Amino acid sequence: MFSMKERAKWDAWKAIEGKSTDEAMSDHITKVKQLLEAEASSASA
């Protein structure tokens, strides 16, 4: 039986497979900014 947590981690690594370190870091920063903006807009609503 597979752990859902371990499967999610594997899927995440496979999604960035082949990307350079800089490209993966840039994607991560973009995602964090999106999450922060979404949180800020929901907090002010």
C-alpha positions in Angstrom: 0.0 0.0 0.0 1.3 3.5 -0.9 1.3 6.4 1.4 -0.6 9.4 0.0 2.0 11.7 1.4 4.9 9.9 -0.3 3.0 9.7 -3.6 2.4 13.4 -3.5 6.1 14.0 -2.9 7.0 11.7 -5.8 4.5 13.4 -8.1 5.9 16.8 -7.2 9.5 15.7 -7.9 8.4 14.2 -11.2 6.6 17.4 -12.2 9.9 19.3 -12.0 12.1 16.6 -13.5 14.4 18.0 -16.2 14.1 21.6 -15.0 17.2 23.6 -14.1 17.6 24.6 -10.4 17.0 28.3 -11.4 13.9 27.4 -13.3 12.5 25.3 -10.5 13.3 28.1 -7.9 11.6 30.7 -10.1 8.5 28.6 -10.4 8.5 28.1 -6.6 8.8 31.8 -5.9 6.0 32.5 -8.4 3.7 30.0 -6.6 4.5 31.4 -3.2 3.7 34.9 -4.4 0.4 33.7 -5.8 -0.5 32.1 -2.5 0.4 35.2 -0.5 -1.7 37.4 -2.8 -4.7 35.0 -2.5 -4.3 35.0 1.3 -4.1 38.8 1.4 -7.2 39.2 -0.7 -9.2 36.7 1.3 -8.1 38.3 4.6 -9.3 41.7 3.5 -12.7 40.4 2.2 
